[in-house]
């Protein structure tokens, strides 16, 4: 896995060198134990550490980004019923 993207408070962060499942388990355990600080990368390129306070009710999305994205199928239809994706 290339990295894991994180969306928190309307901002974008990332974590590299971790398995998606391990990060998800860490977040779930941290939240269930009380407020939890998650260390992430802020910005692109050079690592700049940020700490996100996680607790119940705080929206958080984690998105695994694979090393290589597969080419989209020309016959793929958007789930919203929109036109096929052409990349």
C-alpha positions as CSV (number, residue, x, y, z in Angstrom):
1,X,0.0,0.0,0.0
2,X,1.3,3.4,-1.0
3,X,-0.3,5.4,1.9
4,X,-3.6,5.9,3.7
5,X,-5.3,9.2,3.2
6,X,-7.2,10.7,6.1
7,X,-9.9,13.3,6.0
8,X,-10.5,15.0,9.4
9,X,-12.2,18.4,10.0
10,X,-12.4,19.1,6.3
11,X,-8.6,18.8,5.9
12,X,-6.5,16.1,4.2
13,X,-3.7,14.2,6.0
14,X,-1.9,10.9,5.3
15,X,-0.1,8.0,6.9
16,X,2.6,5.9,5.2
17,X,4.1,2.5,5.9
18,X,1.1,1.1,7.7
19,X,-1.5,-1.6,6.9
20,X,-5.0,-0.3,6.6
21,X,-6.4,-2.9,8.9
22,X,-3.8,-2.1,11.6
23,X,-4.6,1.6,11.5
24,X,-8.4,1.0,11.6
25,X,-7.9,-1.3,14.6
26,X,-5.7,1.3,16.3
27,X,-8.3,4.0,15.8
28,X,-11.2,1.9,17.0
29,X,-9.2,0.8,20.2
30,X,-8.1,4.4,20.8
31,X,-11.6,5.8,20.5
32,X,-13.2,3.2,22.7
33,X,-10.6,3.9,25.5
34,X,-11.4,7.6,25.4
35,X,-10.0,10.6,23.5
36,X,-7.0,9.5,21.4
37,X,-4.3,11.4,19.5
38,X,-3.4,10.0,16.1
39,X,-0.1,11.0,14.6
40,X,-0.3,11.8,10.9
41,X,1.5,13.6,8.0
42,X,0.3,17.1,7.2
43,X,1.2,18.3,3.7
44,X,2.8,16.8,0.6
45,X,6.4,15.8,0.2
46,X,8.5,16.3,3.4
47,X,7.0,14.8,6.5
48,X,5.4,17.4,8.8
49,X,3.8,15.7,11.9
50,X,0.3,16.6,13.0
51,X,-1.7,15.1,15.8
52,X,-5.5,14.6,15.4
53,X,-7.7,14.3,18.5
54,X,-10.1,11.4,17.9
55,X,-13.2,10.8,20.0
56,X,-16.8,9.6,19.4
57,X,-18.7,12.0,17.2
58,X,-15.7,13.4,15.3
59,X,-16.0,12.6,11.6
60,X,-13.0,10.8,10.2
61,X,-12.4,9.0,6.9
62,X,-9.5,6.7,6.1
63,X,-8.9,5.7,2.5
64,X,-6.3,3.1,1.4
65,X,-4.3,4.3,-1.6
66,X,-2.7,1.3,-3.4
67,X,0.7,1.4,-5.0
68,X,-0.9,1.4,-8.5
69,X,-4.4,2.2,-9.3
70,X,-6.1,-0.2,-11.8
71,X,-7.2,1.3,-15.1
72,X,-10.9,2.0,-15.1
73,X,-13.1,-0.2,-17.2
74,X,-14.5,1.7,-20.2
75,X,-17.9,0.1,-19.4
76,X,-17.9,1.2,-15.8
77,X,-21.0,3.1,-14.7
78,X,-21.0,5.5,-11.8
79,X,-23.1,4.4,-8.8
80,X,-25.2,7.6,-9.2
81,X,-26.2,6.4,-12.7
82,X,-24.0,9.0,-14.4
83,X,-22.0,8.5,-17.6
84,X,-19.1,5.9,-17.9
85,X,-15.8,7.0,-16.5
86,X,-13.2,7.8,-19.2
87,X,-9.7,8.4,-17.8
